[in-house]
Amino acid sequence: MGFDHIRLPIDEEQMWDEDGVRHQEAFELMEKCINWSIESDLRVIIDLHILRSHHFNHPEKPLWTDVAEQNKFYDFWRDLSAALNQFPNGKLAYELMNEAVADDPEAWNNLLANAVEAIRALEPERTIVIGSNRWQSVHTFDDLKIPEHDPNILLSFHFYEPFLLTHFHASWTGLKDYKGPVHYPGNILTREEYDNLPEELKPVAEKWIDREFTKEVILGMWRQPIEKAKTLGFPLYCGEFGIIKGPPESDRLNWYKDMIQLFDEQGIGYANWNYKSGSFGLIDEGGQRNEELIGILTP
């Protein structure tokens, strides 16, 4: 397809039991996946995606209050490092955690500093991918603190705006029942369209009335991560972006075209979420390729 890397999510419960003991078969499969990727000239980012103590959409996240869970998190990375330090830095990077969601941004800053320290004691030069607090949002990068004097950092943000378009009718969101109009680029939902919605849909759609979204608007939303990366001298990466299947295909593809143009113009690396699924995928569950989307993502 023309891609150069894979962001590979792994979850705690897949890799370790509740006492932090490896599931050996899972580690073997992870290493095979990395080798398969390298053989196909694909680099890999290992993304510690979901912890038992932290799911980005769960209300209770013991990771931020339980020191034992924090220490377990550092131990996970020590264990991953022991298994993966055989791979060259140019082929494999570590993403500390997917979409940290802490009430206090300093809680995430402290956790990532300690995790980086744990990895650096074992691998001083491994590239470490770090995102901002609250779902790796572009709006929280000003609060992000990066360990000083460490050149081997890749800054990462996620981007799913406008949400009414990217998560149209998504079953796990407040938009699960929304099947009304949505447009891109331009005015995402006009006042007249809103007024004609069924009453039960208006509460979730109200915030989107007469809001303009264009390539230029999106670039403005990226100001914080772009400025942070330039100030610190780090490369910038969008580790997740995409639109669920469901909104008008022409609007969906227009958004992807603008995103790829912006990534190229700003020198930002990117990974589509995701590869194989019937919702965000480049191919569906049956292996059918979305050739038009693939062509946009790999111009």
N, C-alpha and C positions, 0 to 999 in steps of 0.2 A: 504493500500500500504506500510505501514511501516514508514511514515513520522511522525515527532513530532511537527511540527508547520506550520502555514500558514502566509505568508507575504501578507497582505490584502491592496491593493491600494485603496485609495479614492481620488477623485478630488474635488477641491473647488466648481466647478459649480454643482456637485452632492449634496453637503452638505449644501451650503449657497447660498442665492441670492446675487445680486451685492452690496447690502448694508451690507452684512455680517450677515444677519438674517438666522437662521437655517431653513433648510427644515426638518421639524420634522419627516416626514415619513422616510427620509433617515437615520436620527440618530437612529430611532427605528430599522430599518433593520440592521444597523451596529451592534447595541447591540445584536440583535438576532443572527447575524452571530458569534459574539464572544462567546455567550452562547452555540450555536450549536457546535462550535469548542471545547470549554472546556468540554462539555459533551462527546465528542469523544476523549478526552485526547490529544487535540492539543492546543498548545499555539499559540498566535497571535501577530504579529507585525502590528500595524496600520501605514501605509505608506502614508503620505500626498504627493500624486504622482504628480499632475499637478495643478498649480495655474493659475488663469486668468492672473496674472502678470508675469508668468514664465512657459514656456514650454521648455523643454531641447533642442528641435530642432528648435525653432522659433528664428529668428534673433533679434526681439525686445523683451526685457525682462525688463519691467518697475520696477520690484522688486528691481533691483540694483540701481536705480536712484530716485525713488519716495518714500519719507519717509512715506507717507500715506499708500502705499502698504506694506511697511515693518511693520508698526504698525498693519495693518490688519492681516498680517501673524502671529504676536505674539498673536493677539486676537483669531485667529483660534485655536491656541494651548491652550489658556486659556479656550475656549469653549469646545474643545475636552476633556480637563482634567476634566472640570465640569461634563461632561457626563460619563467619563470612569474611574474616580478615584475609583469607586465601585469595580473594578476588581483587584485581587491580583497582586502584581508586578511579581510574579512567573508565571503568566498566560498571561500577556499583557505587551508589550513594545511599545514605541512611536518612529517612525522614522521621524525625523524632516522634511525632504524633499527629494524627489527622484531626483538624478542627477542634483545637482546645477551646473549651467554653468555661471560663472562670468568671465569677462575679467580680473579682478584683484582678485587674491585669497584672499586678505584681505577683500574684500567685503563679501565673503562667511564666513570667519572667524568671522567678526563682527556680521553678521546676526545670525549665529548659537549661538554665545555667548549670544546675547540678547534673543534669543528664549529659550535657556537652562535656563537663569535667570528667564524668565517668568514662565516656567514650575516648576522650583525648588521652587518658592515662594508658589506653591500650592501642589507639590508632591516632597519632598526632595529625595525620594529613588526610584522613577520610573526609570526603565532602559530606556535610550535614545540611539537610534541608529544614528550614525553620519558617513557620508561618506565624501570623499574628493571632491574637486572642479572638474569641467569638467567631468561630467558623472560618478562620483565616480571611476575615473580612478586609476589604480595602479601607474601611473606615476606622480601623483600630491600629493601623501601622504606626501612628505617632506614639502609641503607648508601648510599642515593642522595644525591648532592650536586648542587644546582641552581645555576647561575651567579647571583650576587647582583645585585640591583638591576635585574632584568629582569622586568617585569610580564606579558610576552606569552608565557606558558608554559601549556601544558595537560598535566597529569600523567596518565599512562596506565598501567593494569594490565591483564593478561589473566587469565581465570579459567576453569579447566576442572576443578573439583573437585566431587564425588569422581571421580577419574580412571577408576575401575572402571566408572562409569556413563557419563561423557562420551566415553570412548574404548573403549567396549565392542567387543571383537573388531576393533579397529583394526589394519590389516595392518602398519603401520610401527612398532608398539609391542610391548612384551612381552606385551600382552593379545591378540595376534593369534589365539591359539587358544582364548581363553576364551569359552565360551558358557553359563556357569553362571548361577545366580540373581543378580539385582541389584535393589535396591529404593530408592525415594525417595518421600517422606521417611521417616526412621526408621533402623532398623538395616539397613545396606546389604547385609550378608551374615551370616546367623546361624551360630553354631558348628555346629548340626546340618546346615545346608546345605553348609557347608565340608567336614564329615566325609563327606558323601555324594558329593563331587566325585571324578572320576577322579584317580588319583594324579598323573598328569602335569600337571594343572591346579592342584594345591595350592600349588606354590611362588609363582605369581604372585598368588594370591588370599589368601594367609595374612595379609598386612598389613591386610586389610579386615575381618577377623572382628570382629563385634559393634561396629563403629564406627557411631556415630549421625551422621547428616547431616540437618539441618533448616534452615529459614530463619534461625533464631537462630544456629546453628553457623556458617553461611556468613557472616553479618554479623560475627561474632567474628573470622573469618579475614581480613576486610577492614580490621582495625584499623590496621595500619601505613599503607596508602595514605590512609585517611580522615584520620588524625591528621597525616600529612605535608602533605596538601592544606590542612587547616585552619590549621596552624602557619604555612605559607608564604603563605596567602591565594590559592591557585590553584584553579581548577576541576579536577574529577576526572572521568576518562573510562575506561570499560572498552572497550578497542579490540577485544577478541576474547572471545567466550564462545560456548558451544554444546555440543550433544550429537550425536554421530554417530547415523545411523539404524541401528537394530538392537536396542537394549534395549526393554523393554516400553513401548509408546507412552504409557500412562497415567503411568508414573513419569517418563518424559521430559518430558511436558507439565507435570507438577507442578513439576519443577525450573525450567522456564522461567517458570512463573507466579511462583514465589518470587523468582527473579532480577529480573524486571521490577518487582515490588513493592518490592524492596530498592533498585533503582536510583532509582525514583520517590521513595521515602521519604528517601533519602540525597542526592538531587539530583545523581546521577551520570549522565552521558551514556553511551551505549552503542552498539556496533556488533556485530550478530550475525555470527559466522563460520559460513557465508558466505551469498552470495546465490543462486548457481546451482551445484548439484552434487547428486549422488545420495546424499551422505553427511551433510553438515551444512546443505544448502541450504534456502532458503525455497521455491525451485522446483527441480525435478529437471532432468536434462539434456534432457528432452523438453519442458520448459516447463510441466509440471504443477505447479500451486500447492498448497502445504500450507496450506490456508485456516485451519485451527485454530491452527497455529503462528503464522501471520501475524497473526491476531486477537489472540493473546497478546502479541506483540511490539509491536503498535501499538494499545494499548487506547484 
